[in-house]
Amino acid sequence: MASLGTNCGKCQFFKDGTCSLGKIQEFENNGANVVYIDGIANVDRVCVFRRTHDWEPLLSFNEKVSKVNSETYICGTIIVIMKDDNKEELIKTIEGLSLLNNIHNFKIVISFSKTNKMSEIAKIASSTIHYGIDYTCVQIIEESDPLYIDEAFRRAKNGFIFVVQTGFDIDKEMIDKVNSVINKKMKRLAYVSSGHYFHGNVYSAVVYNFLKGHKEVPFDKKFEYVTQSQEIKNLSMSWEEVNECIN
């Protein structure tokens, strides 16, 4: 069976057997197999930084680095769980999210309880979420904790799913941290477990969809079973491990 990988031969960042962005070394640090054929590196991982020589020929090297970092920065959805009717906490949470770096790469989905009216939550969202940030609201009628995420996920974008809950503190660097793990340290990451039930968890949308979220069996149990049975390692981290990785 053919496997996905990267041939660095026609990448403008590959020169004299090395990567000017340092990605080959990071791949090797994470256990990737790198084979050189006729002086060209072949990596058994997909490198999203690969750019051919006709890409942005008029930019300086530093400008190219800035642009490729912007183009590869992670995107996705932030799910805001509101299980009570404390609207001040909802406003505080949204205002905090609006200050995150690259928040425009993300859609915000407010998943709120039946004790609130859709019109009230929508009004708060429209007046609080910064212009240009995509958002939507979904009301959870049945009191089931997993539904707050599973219903919101149906309205999510591809990429990564960050979950926050009103009334909890938000790590203002959480998006940057996950991006650093994936695009600077070049690690594979599909799940960040916060230690809370939901708040602070991060999911790969592809993996979450594949495992059907929390349907029937909690996501973390299904994720653990699949990764162990398939002998797939190093796809999940705690926030403590994330912080240690990037520092």
C-alpha positions, 0 to 999 in steps of 0.5 A: 500500500502506498504511503503519504510522504514528502519529497523535498527535491523541488521545495525552495526551502530545501538546499544543500541537503538541508531545510532552511526552515528546520523541518527535516530535523524536527521530523527526525526528532519525532521519529519520522523516517528520512531517506536521502536519494541522490542528495534529496530528502524523502520524509515519510510525513506530509510537510505542509511547508513545501513550496515550489520555486515558483511560489512568491518569487518576489518576496525576501526569505524572511517575507516568505517565512512569514507568509508560509507560517501564516498559510499553514497556521491551524484553523477550525472551531471554538465551541463555547459551552453555556450550561447555565443562564449566566449571560455575564460569563458568556460575554466574558468568555466571548470577549476573551476569545476575541483577543486570541491570536489568529481568532479569525481562523476559527468559527465560534459555536455557542452551545447553550442550554434550554434555560436560555432563549435563542434570541437573547444568545444571538443578540449577545453574540452579534454584539460581542463577537468581533466583526469578521469572525464567523459564528453560530448558536445552537440550543441544547434541549436534552440535558446531556453533556456530550450533546453540547459538543456533538451538536455544535460539531455538526456546525463546525469547520474542518481543522481543530476543535477547541472546547471552552466552558463559560465560568472557566478561565481561558488560556490566552495562548491555547491556539498558539500553543497547539499550532506550535506543537503541530507546525513548529515541533512538527508533531502529530496531534489529534487530541489534547485532554485538559483533565476537565470533563470538556473545558480545555479539550482539543480535538482533530475534527477529522478524528472526532468525526471518524470516531463519531464524537461521544455517540454511545461511548465517550470520545476519549474511551474510543480514542484510547481503544483505537490508538492502542489496538492499532498501536498508534503512538504519540497522537495525544497530549495533556496541556502539561505535555504541550507546555513542556513540548514548546518551552 
